[in-house]
Amino acid sequence: MSHWRQATAAHFAALDLRGAQWMHRIAARRQLALALVVASRLGDGLVWYATMAMLPFVGGLQGTACALQMLAVGLLNLGVYKVTKQCVGRARPYVVCSGIRPCTSALDTYSFPSGHTLHAVAFAVVIGFHYPLAALVVGPFALAVAASRMVLGLHYPSDVAVGAALGLMSAALVLAVN
């Protein structure tokens, strides 16, 4: 790697760490941190699985189509997430920086990309496509999940940004195919 690339990578890593530290300061607000722990835990999958299971019953054919597309994007993203995390192997912020503590447990070892954000954005896009008014609920929920990952000390801003971008792309792909 050239000196310029090394310097650029080091500069970006330092900015990313500062962003993680800045976001983590919000965790000092106990009530807000607790609310974000709840959002993060809901983003573990339970809300999305329950939504997929419920949609065919309350939404008929449209609900079934939405649930199947959520399942498809979820499976696609699971593969992308697992392979990327293993290939990149980036340590979580609380491992690297003594000033950041995990406010909740991580589901796996590595940080990049944020799987919670990846799935939350993808599912929110699919649901919003089928039910535009639901976007008023699932959109802010996806944002809360994404923010929670940084505030709780589990992810860097770039983990969340890339997770969101991958979620948007995978949802667009699944919606375009069906």
GUVO-860440 format. One line per 10 residues: their letters; for each residue x negated, y, z of N, C-alpha, C, CB. Coordinates in nm, 2 decimals, always signed. Glycine has a CB too. Example, Ala and Ser with C-alpha at 12.3 -4.5 7.8 and 13.67 -1.06 7.14 Angstrom:
AS) -1.32:-0.57:+0.78:-1.23:-0.45:+0.78:-1.32:-0.33:+0.78:-1.13:-0.45:+0.90; -1.28:-0.22:+0.71:-1.37:-0.11:+0.71:-1.29:+0.00:+0.79:-1.41:-0.06:+0.57
//
This chain:
MSHWRQATAA) -0.09:-0.12:+0.00:+0.00:+0.00:+0.00:-0.09:+0.12:+0.00:+0.10:+0.00:+0.12; -0.06:+0.22:-0.08:-0.14:+0.34:-0.09:-0.12:+0.42:+0.04:-0.10:+0.42:-0.22; -0.22:+0.51:+0.05:-0.22:+0.60:+0.17:-0.09:+0.68:+0.17:-0.34:+0.69:+0.17; -0.05:+0.74:+0.06:+0.07:+0.82:+0.05:+0.19:+0.74:+0.09:+0.09:+0.87:-0.10; +0.20:+0.61:+0.04:+0.32:+0.53:+0.08:+0.32:+0.50:+0.23:+0.32:+0.40:+0.00; +0.20:+0.47:+0.28:+0.19:+0.44:+0.42:+0.23:+0.57:+0.51:+0.05:+0.40:+0.46; +0.19:+0.68:+0.46:+0.22:+0.81:+0.54:+0.37:+0.83:+0.53:+0.14:+0.92:+0.48; +0.43:+0.81:+0.41:+0.57:+0.83:+0.39:+0.65:+0.74:+0.47:+0.61:+0.82:+0.24; +0.61:+0.61:+0.47:+0.68:+0.51:+0.55:+0.67:+0.54:+0.70:+0.62:+0.37:+0.52; +0.56:+0.58:+0.75:+0.54:+0.62:+0.89:+0.62:+0.74:+0.92:+0.39:+0.64:+0.92
HFAALDLRGA) +0.63:+0.84:+0.83:+0.71:+0.96:+0.86:+0.86:+0.92:+0.87:+0.69:+1.06:+0.75; +0.90:+0.84:+0.77:+1.04:+0.80:+0.77:+1.08:+0.72:+0.90:+1.07:+0.71:+0.65; +0.99:+0.63:+0.94:+1.01:+0.55:+1.06:+1.02:+0.64:+1.19:+0.89:+0.45:+1.08; +0.93:+0.74:+1.19:+0.93:+0.83:+1.30:+1.07:+0.91:+1.31:+0.81:+0.93:+1.30; +1.11:+0.96:+1.19:+1.24:+1.03:+1.18:+1.36:+0.94:+1.23:+1.27:+1.08:+1.04; +1.35:+0.81:+1.18:+1.45:+0.72:+1.21:+1.46:+0.69:+1.37:+1.43:+0.59:+1.14; +1.34:+0.68:+1.43:+1.33:+0.66:+1.57:+1.39:+0.78:+1.64:+1.19:+0.63:+1.61; +1.35:+0.90:+1.60:+1.40:+1.02:+1.66:+1.56:+1.03:+1.65:+1.34:+1.15:+1.60; +1.61:+0.99:+1.54:+1.75:+0.99:+1.52:+1.82:+0.89:+1.61:+1.79:+0.95:+1.37; +1.75:+0.77:+1.63:+1.81:+0.67:+1.73:+1.80:+0.73:+1.87:+1.73:+0.54:+1.72
QWMHRIAARR) +1.69:+0.79:+1.90:+1.68:+0.85:+2.04:+1.79:+0.96:+2.06:+1.54:+0.91:+2.06; +1.81:+1.04:+1.96:+1.91:+1.15:+1.97:+2.05:+1.09:+1.99:+1.90:+1.24:+1.84; +2.08:+0.99:+1.91:+2.21:+0.93:+1.92:+2.23:+0.86:+2.05:+2.24:+0.83:+1.80; +2.12:+0.80:+2.10:+2.13:+0.72:+2.23:+2.16:+0.81:+2.35:+2.01:+0.64:+2.25; +2.12:+0.94:+2.33:+2.15:+1.03:+2.45:+2.29:+1.05:+2.48:+2.09:+1.17:+2.41; +2.38:+1.02:+2.38:+2.52:+1.03:+2.40:+2.57:+0.92:+2.50:+2.60:+1.01:+2.26; +2.49:+0.81:+2.51:+2.53:+0.71:+2.60:+2.52:+0.75:+2.75:+2.43:+0.59:+2.58; +2.46:+0.87:+2.78:+2.45:+0.92:+2.91:+2.59:+0.96:+2.96:+2.36:+1.04:+2.92; +2.68:+0.99:+2.86:+2.82:+1.02:+2.90:+2.89:+0.89:+2.92:+2.89:+1.11:+2.78; +2.91:+0.85:+3.04:+2.96:+0.72:+3.08:+3.09:+0.68:+3.01:+2.97:+0.71:+3.23
QLALALVVAS) +3.19:+0.77:+3.01:+3.32:+0.74:+2.95:+3.31:+0.71:+2.80:+3.42:+0.85:+2.98; +3.23:+0.80:+2.74:+3.21:+0.78:+2.59:+3.14:+0.65:+2.56:+3.14:+0.90:+2.53; +3.04:+0.62:+2.64:+2.96:+0.50:+2.62:+3.05:+0.38:+2.64:+2.84:+0.49:+2.72; +3.14:+0.38:+2.74:+3.23:+0.27:+2.76:+3.33:+0.26:+2.64:+3.31:+0.30:+2.89; +3.38:+0.37:+2.59:+3.47:+0.36:+2.48:+3.40:+0.30:+2.35:+3.52:+0.50:+2.44; +3.27:+0.34:+2.34:+3.19:+0.28:+2.22:+3.16:+0.14:+2.24:+3.07:+0.37:+2.20; +3.14:+0.09:+2.37:+3.12:-0.05:+2.39:+3.24:-0.12:+2.35:+3.09:-0.08:+2.54; +3.36:-0.07:+2.38:+3.48:-0.13:+2.34:+3.49:-0.14:+2.19:+3.61:-0.06:+2.40; +3.47:-0.03:+2.12:+3.47:-0.03:+1.97:+3.38:-0.13:+1.92:+3.44:+0.12:+1.92; +3.26:-0.13:+1.97:+3.15:-0.23:+1.92:+3.20:-0.37:+1.94:+3.02:-0.20:+2.00
RLGDGLVWYA) +3.25:-0.40:+2.05:+3.30:-0.54:+2.08:+3.42:-0.57:+1.99:+3.34:-0.56:+2.23; +3.51:-0.48:+1.97:+3.62:-0.50:+1.88:+3.57:-0.53:+1.74:+3.72:-0.39:+1.88; +3.46:-0.46:+1.70:+3.40:-0.47:+1.57:+3.32:-0.60:+1.56:+3.31:-0.36:+1.55; +3.31:-0.68:+1.66:+3.24:-0.81:+1.65:+3.32:-0.91:+1.56:+3.24:-0.88:+1.79; +3.44:-0.88:+1.53:+3.52:-0.96:+1.44:+3.66:-0.99:+1.48:+3.45:-1.09:+1.42; +3.69:-0.99:+1.61:+3.82:-1.03:+1.65:+3.93:-0.95:+1.59:+3.83:-1.02:+1.80; +3.92:-0.82:+1.58:+4.02:-0.73:+1.52:+4.04:-0.77:+1.37:+3.98:-0.58:+1.54; +3.92:-0.79:+1.30:+3.93:-0.82:+1.16:+3.99:-0.96:+1.14:+3.79:-0.81:+1.10; +3.96:-1.06:+1.22:+4.02:-1.19:+1.20:+4.16:-1.19:+1.23:+3.95:-1.29:+1.29; +4.20:-1.12:+1.33:+4.35:-1.11:+1.37:+4.42:-1.04:+1.25:+4.37:-1.04:+1.50
TMAMLPFVGG) +4.36:-0.94:+1.20:+4.43:-0.86:+1.09:+4.44:-0.95:+0.97:+4.34:-0.74:+1.05; +4.34:-1.03:+0.93:+4.35:-1.12:+0.82:+4.46:-1.23:+0.84:+4.21:-1.19:+0.80; +4.47:-1.28:+0.97:+4.57:-1.38:+1.00:+4.71:-1.32:+0.99:+4.54:-1.44:+1.13; +4.73:-1.20:+1.03:+4.86:-1.14:+1.04:+4.91:-1.09:+0.91:+4.85:-1.02:+1.14; +4.82:-1.04:+0.82:+4.86:-0.97:+0.70:+4.96:-1.06:+0.61:+4.74:-0.94:+0.62; +4.93:-1.18:+0.59:+5.03:-1.26:+0.50:+5.17:-1.26:+0.56:+4.98:-1.40:+0.48; +5.18:-1.26:+0.69:+5.31:-1.27:+0.75:+5.39:-1.13:+0.75:+5.30:-1.31:+0.90; +5.32:-1.02:+0.77:+5.38:-0.89:+0.77:+5.38:-0.82:+0.63:+5.32:-0.81:+0.87; +5.29:-0.86:+0.54:+5.28:-0.79:+0.42:+5.31:-0.87:+0.29:+5.14:-0.75:+0.40; +5.36:-0.99:+0.31:+5.40:-1.07:+0.20:+5.29:-1.10:+0.10:+5.52:-1.01:+0.13
LQGTACALQM) +5.32:-1.09:-0.03:+5.22:-1.11:-0.13:+5.10:-1.01:-0.13:+5.28:-1.11:-0.27; +5.14:-0.89:-0.10:+5.03:-0.79:-0.09:+4.94:-0.81:+0.03:+5.10:-0.64:-0.09; +5.01:-0.85:+0.14:+4.93:-0.88:+0.26:+4.84:-1.00:+0.24:+5.02:-0.91:+0.38; +4.89:-1.10:+0.17:+4.81:-1.22:+0.14:+4.69:-1.18:+0.05:+4.90:-1.33:+0.07; +4.72:-1.10:-0.05:+4.61:-1.06:-0.14:+4.50:-0.98:-0.06:+4.66:-0.97:-0.26; +4.55:-0.89:+0.03:+4.45:-0.81:+0.11:+4.37:-0.91:+0.20:+4.53:-0.71:+0.19; +4.44:-1.00:+0.27:+4.37:-1.09:+0.36:+4.27:-1.18:+0.28:+4.47:-1.19:+0.42; +4.30:-1.22:+0.16:+4.21:-1.30:+0.08:+4.09:-1.22:+0.04:+4.28:-1.36:-0.04; +4.11:-1.09:+0.00:+4.00:-1.01:-0.03:+3.92:-0.97:+0.09:+4.05:-0.88:-0.10; +3.98:-0.96:+0.20:+3.90:-0.94:+0.33:+3.81:-1.06:+0.36:+3.99:-0.91:+0.45
LAVGLLNLGV) +3.87:-1.18:+0.34:+3.79:-1.31:+0.36:+3.68:-1.31:+0.26:+3.89:-1.43:+0.34; +3.70:-1.28:+0.13:+3.60:-1.28:+0.03:+3.49:-1.19:+0.06:+3.66:-1.25:-0.11; +3.52:-1.06:+0.10:+3.42:-0.96:+0.13:+3.34:-1.00:+0.26:+3.48:-0.82:+0.14; +3.42:-1.06:+0.35:+3.35:-1.10:+0.48:+3.25:-1.21:+0.45:+3.46:-1.15:+0.57; +3.29:-1.31:+0.37:+3.19:-1.42:+0.34:+3.07:-1.37:+0.26:+3.26:-1.53:+0.26; +3.10:-1.28:+0.16:+2.99:-1.22:+0.08:+2.89:-1.15:+0.18:+3.04:-1.13:-0.02; +2.95:-1.06:+0.26:+2.87:-0.98:+0.35:+2.79:-1.07:+0.46:+2.95:-0.88:+0.42; +2.85:-1.18:+0.50:+2.78:-1.26:+0.59:+2.65:-1.31:+0.53:+2.87:-1.38:+0.63; +2.66:-1.35:+0.41:+2.54:-1.40:+0.34:+2.44:-1.29:+0.32:+2.57:-1.46:+0.20; +2.48:-1.17:+0.27:+2.39:-1.06:+0.25:+2.33:-1.02:+0.39:+2.47:-0.94:+0.20
YKVTKQCVGR) +2.41:-1.01:+0.49:+2.36:-0.97:+0.62:+2.26:-1.07:+0.68:+2.48:-0.97:+0.72; +2.29:-1.20:+0.67:+2.19:-1.30:+0.73:+2.06:-1.30:+0.65:+2.26:-1.44:+0.73; +2.06:-1.30:+0.52:+1.94:-1.31:+0.44:+1.86:-1.18:+0.46:+1.98:-1.32:+0.29; +1.92:-1.06:+0.46:+1.85:-0.94:+0.47:+1.79:-0.93:+0.61:+1.95:-0.82:+0.45; +1.86:-0.96:+0.71:+1.81:-0.95:+0.85:+1.68:-1.04:+0.86:+1.91:-0.99:+0.95; +1.69:-1.16:+0.81:+1.58:-1.25:+0.82:+1.46:-1.21:+0.74:+1.62:-1.39:+0.78; +1.48:-1.15:+0.62:+1.37:-1.11:+0.54:+1.31:-0.98:+0.59:+1.43:-1.08:+0.39; +1.38:-0.89:+0.64:+1.33:-0.76:+0.69:+1.27:-0.78:+0.83:+1.44:-0.65:+0.69; +1.34:-0.84:+0.92:+1.30:-0.87:+1.05:+1.26:-0.75:+1.13:+1.18:-0.96:+1.05; +1.34:-0.64:+1.12:+1.31:-0.52:+1.20:+1.36:-0.53:+1.34:+1.38:-0.40:+1.12
ARPYVVCSGI) +1.27:-0.49:+1.43:+1.30:-0.49:+1.57:+1.41:-0.39:+1.61:+1.18:-0.48:+1.66; +1.49:-0.41:+1.70:+1.59:-0.32:+1.74:+1.53:-0.20:+1.82:+1.70:-0.39:+1.83; +1.59:-0.08:+1.82:+1.53:+0.04:+1.88:+1.50:+0.02:+2.03:+1.63:+0.15:+1.87; +1.58:-0.05:+2.10:+1.55:-0.07:+2.24:+1.43:-0.16:+2.27:+1.67:-0.13:+2.31; +1.39:-0.24:+2.17:+1.27:-0.32:+2.18:+1.14:-0.23:+2.15:+1.27:-0.44:+2.08; +1.16:-0.14:+2.06:+1.04:-0.05:+2.02:+1.02:+0.07:+2.11:+1.07:-0.01:+1.88; +1.13:+0.12:+2.16:+1.12:+0.25:+2.24:+1.17:+0.23:+2.38:+1.21:+0.36:+2.17; +1.08:+0.26:+2.48:+1.12:+0.24:+2.62:+1.23:+0.34:+2.66:+1.00:+0.26:+2.70; +1.25:+0.45:+2.59:+1.35:+0.55:+2.62:+1.49:+0.51:+2.58:+1.32:+0.68:+2.56; +1.50:+0.39:+2.51:+1.63:+0.35:+2.46:+1.66:+0.21:+2.53:+1.63:+0.33:+2.30
RPCTSALDTY) +1.78:+0.20:+2.59:+1.82:+0.08:+2.65:+1.95:+0.03:+2.59:+1.84:+0.10:+2.81; +1.96:-0.10:+2.58:+2.08:-0.16:+2.52:+2.20:-0.14:+2.62:+2.06:-0.31:+2.48; +2.30:-0.08:+2.57:+2.42:-0.06:+2.66:+2.52:-0.18:+2.65:+2.49:+0.07:+2.62; +2.49:-0.27:+2.56:+2.57:-0.39:+2.55:+2.48:-0.49:+2.48:+2.70:-0.37:+2.46; +2.51:-0.62:+2.48:+2.43:-0.72:+2.42:+2.43:-0.72:+2.27:+2.46:-0.85:+2.48; +2.32:-0.75:+2.21:+2.32:-0.76:+2.06:+2.36:-0.91:+2.03:+2.17:-0.73:+2.00; +2.42:-0.92:+1.91:+2.46:-1.06:+1.87:+2.35:-1.14:+1.80:+2.58:-1.05:+1.77; +2.24:-1.07:+1.76:+2.13:-1.14:+1.70:+2.00:-1.06:+1.73:+2.15:-1.15:+1.55; +1.89:-1.10:+1.68:+1.76:-1.04:+1.71:+1.73:-0.92:+1.64:+1.65:-1.14:+1.69; +1.76:-0.91:+1.51:+1.71:-0.80:+1.43:+1.81:-0.69:+1.40:+1.67:-0.86:+1.29
SFPSGHTLHA) +1.76:-0.58:+1.36:+1.83:-0.46:+1.35:+1.88:-0.42:+1.21:+1.74:-0.35:+1.40; +1.81:-0.45:+1.11:+1.84:-0.40:+0.97:+1.90:-0.51:+0.88:+1.71:-0.35:+0.91; +2.01:-0.48:+0.82:+2.11:-0.37:+0.84:+2.21:-0.39:+0.95:+2.18:-0.34:+0.71; +2.29:-0.30:+0.98:+2.39:-0.31:+1.08:+2.50:-0.40:+1.03:+2.44:-0.18:+1.13; +2.52:-0.52:+1.08:+2.62:-0.61:+1.03:+2.76:-0.56:+1.07:+2.60:-0.75:+1.08; +2.77:-0.50:+1.19:+2.90:-0.44:+1.24:+2.94:-0.34:+1.14:+2.88:-0.39:+1.38; +2.85:-0.25:+1.10:+2.89:-0.14:+1.01:+2.92:-0.19:+0.87:+2.78:-0.04:+1.00; +2.84:-0.29:+0.83:+2.86:-0.35:+0.70:+3.01:-0.41:+0.69:+2.76:-0.46:+0.67; +3.04:-0.48:+0.79:+3.18:-0.55:+0.78:+3.29:-0.44:+0.81:+3.18:-0.65:+0.89; +3.27:-0.35:+0.90:+3.37:-0.25:+0.93:+3.41:-0.17:+0.81:+3.33:-0.17:+1.05
VAFAVVIGFH) +3.30:-0.12:+0.74:+3.33:-0.04:+0.62:+3.39:-0.12:+0.51:+3.19:+0.02:+0.57; +3.34:-0.24:+0.49:+3.40:-0.32:+0.38:+3.55:-0.35:+0.41:+3.32:-0.45:+0.36; +3.58:-0.40:+0.53:+3.71:-0.43:+0.57:+3.80:-0.31:+0.56:+3.72:-0.49:+0.70; +3.75:-0.19:+0.61:+3.83:-0.07:+0.60:+3.86:-0.03:+0.46:+3.76:+0.04:+0.68; +3.77:-0.04:+0.37:+3.79:-0.01:+0.23:+3.90:-0.10:+0.17:+3.66:-0.02:+0.15; +3.89:-0.23:+0.19:+3.98:-0.33:+0.14:+4.12:-0.30:+0.19:+3.94:-0.47:+0.17; +4.13:-0.28:+0.32:+4.26:-0.25:+0.38:+4.32:-0.12:+0.33:+4.25:-0.25:+0.54; +4.23:-0.02:+0.32:+4.28:+0.11:+0.27:+4.32:+0.11:+0.13:+4.16:+0.21:+0.29; +4.26:+0.02:+0.05:+4.30:+0.00:-0.09:+4.44:-0.05:-0.10:+4.20:-0.09:-0.16; +4.48:-0.15:-0.02:+4.61:-0.20:-0.02:+4.71:-0.12:+0.05:+4.60:-0.34:+0.03
YPLAALVVGP) +4.67:-0.06:+0.16:+4.76:+0.02:+0.25:+4.70:+0.15:+0.28:+4.79:-0.06:+0.38; +4.71:+0.25:+0.19:+4.65:+0.38:+0.20:+4.67:+0.45:+0.34:+4.69:+0.47:+0.10; +4.79:+0.43:+0.39:+4.82:+0.50:+0.52:+4.74:+0.43:+0.64:+4.97:+0.49:+0.55; +4.71:+0.30:+0.62:+4.63:+0.23:+0.72:+4.49:+0.28:+0.73:+4.63:+0.08:+0.69; +4.45:+0.35:+0.62:+4.31:+0.41:+0.62:+4.30:+0.51:+0.73:+4.28:+0.47:+0.48; +4.41:+0.57:+0.77:+4.41:+0.67:+0.88:+4.37:+0.61:+1.01:+4.54:+0.74:+0.89; +4.39:+0.48:+1.03:+4.35:+0.41:+1.15:+4.22:+0.33:+1.13:+4.46:+0.31:+1.19; +4.21:+0.25:+1.02:+4.09:+0.17:+1.00:+3.96:+0.26:+0.97:+4.11:+0.07:+0.90; +3.98:+0.37:+0.90:+3.87:+0.45:+0.87:+3.80:+0.51:+0.99:+3.91:+0.57:+0.78; +3.87:+0.57:+1.08:+3.81:+0.62:+1.21:+3.76:+0.50:+1.29:+3.91:+0.70:+1.29
FALAVAASRM) +3.83:+0.39:+1.29:+3.77:+0.28:+1.37:+3.64:+0.23:+1.31:+3.87:+0.16:+1.36; +3.63:+0.23:+1.18:+3.50:+0.19:+1.12:+3.39:+0.29:+1.15:+3.51:+0.18:+0.97; +3.42:+0.42:+1.16:+3.33:+0.52:+1.20:+3.29:+0.50:+1.34:+3.39:+0.66:+1.18; +3.38:+0.47:+1.43:+3.35:+0.45:+1.57:+3.26:+0.33:+1.59:+3.48:+0.43:+1.65; +3.28:+0.22:+1.51:+3.20:+0.10:+1.52:+3.06:+0.14:+1.47:+3.25:-0.01:+1.43; +3.05:+0.22:+1.36:+2.91:+0.26:+1.31:+2.84:+0.34:+1.42:+2.93:+0.33:+1.18; +2.91:+0.44:+1.47:+2.85:+0.53:+1.57:+2.81:+0.45:+1.69:+2.94:+0.65:+1.61; +2.89:+0.36:+1.73:+2.86:+0.28:+1.86:+2.73:+0.21:+1.85:+2.98:+0.18:+1.88; +2.70:+0.16:+1.73:+2.58:+0.08:+1.72:+2.45:+0.16:+1.74:+2.57:+0.02:+1.57; +2.45:+0.29:+1.71:+2.34:+0.38:+1.74:+2.34:+0.43:+1.88:+2.34:+0.50:+1.64
VLGLHYPSDV) +2.46:+0.47:+1.92:+2.47:+0.53:+2.06:+2.43:+0.42:+2.16:+2.61:+0.58:+2.08; +2.47:+0.30:+2.14:+2.45:+0.19:+2.24:+2.30:+0.14:+2.23:+2.54:+0.08:+2.21; +2.22:+0.20:+2.15:+2.08:+0.16:+2.14:+2.05:+0.04:+2.06:+2.03:+0.14:+2.28; +2.14:-0.01:+1.98:+2.12:-0.13:+1.90:+2.07:-0.11:+1.76:+2.25:-0.21:+1.90; +2.09:+0.01:+1.71:+2.05:+0.03:+1.57:+1.99:+0.17:+1.54:+2.17:+0.01:+1.48; +1.91:+0.18:+1.44:+1.86:+0.30:+1.39:+1.96:+0.36:+1.29:+1.72:+0.28:+1.32; +1.96:+0.49:+1.27:+2.05:+0.55:+1.17:+2.04:+0.49:+1.03:+2.02:+0.70:+1.16; +1.92:+0.45:+0.99:+1.90:+0.39:+0.86:+1.97:+0.25:+0.85:+1.76:+0.37:+0.82; +1.97:+0.18:+0.96:+2.04:+0.05:+0.97:+2.19:+0.07:+0.94:+2.02:-0.02:+1.11; +2.24:+0.17:+1.00:+2.39:+0.20:+0.99:+2.42:+0.25:+0.85:+2.43:+0.30:+1.10
AVGAALGLMS) +2.33:+0.34:+0.80:+2.35:+0.40:+0.66:+2.35:+0.29:+0.56:+2.25:+0.51:+0.63; +2.25:+0.20:+0.57:+2.24:+0.09:+0.47:+2.36:-0.01:+0.49:+2.11:+0.02:+0.48; +2.39:-0.04:+0.61:+2.51:-0.12:+0.63:+2.64:-0.06:+0.57:+2.53:-0.14:+0.78; +2.66:+0.07:+0.59:+2.77:+0.13:+0.53:+2.77:+0.13:+0.38:+2.78:+0.28:+0.58; +2.65:+0.15:+0.32:+2.64:+0.15:+0.17:+2.67:+0.01:+0.12:+2.50:+0.20:+0.13; +2.61:-0.09:+0.18:+2.64:-0.23:+0.14:+2.78:-0.27:+0.16:+2.55:-0.33:+0.22; +2.85:-0.22:+0.26:+2.99:-0.25:+0.28:+3.07:-0.18:+0.18:+3.03:-0.19:+0.42; +3.04:-0.06:+0.14:+3.11:+0.00:+0.03:+3.10:-0.07:-0.10:+3.07:+0.15:+0.01; +2.97:-0.11:-0.13:+2.94:-0.18:-0.26:+3.01:-0.32:-0.26:+2.79:-0.19:-0.28; +3.01:-0.39:-0.15:+3.07:-0.52:-0.15:+3.22:-0.51:-0.17:+3.03:-0.60:-0.03
AALVLAVN) +3.28:-0.42:-0.10:+3.42:-0.40:-0.11:+3.46:-0.36:-0.25:+3.47:-0.29:-0.01; +3.39:-0.27:-0.31:+3.42:-0.23:-0.45:+3.40:-0.35:-0.54:+3.32:-0.12:-0.49; +3.30:-0.43:-0.52:+3.28:-0.55:-0.61:+3.40:-0.65:-0.59:+3.15:-0.62:-0.57; +3.44:-0.68:-0.47:+3.55:-0.77:-0.45:+3.68:-0.72:-0.50:+3.57:-0.80:-0.30; +3.71:-0.59:-0.48:+3.83:-0.53:-0.54:+3.83:-0.52:-0.69:+3.84:-0.39:-0.48; +3.71:-0.51:-0.75:+3.70:-0.50:-0.89:+3.72:-0.64:-0.96:+3.57:-0.44:-0.94; +3.68:-0.74:-0.89:+3.69:-0.88:-0.94:+3.83:-0.93:-0.93:+3.60:-0.97:-0.86; +3.91:-0.89:-0.83:+4.04:-0.94:-0.82:+4.14:-0.85:-0.88:+4.08:-0.95:-0.67
//
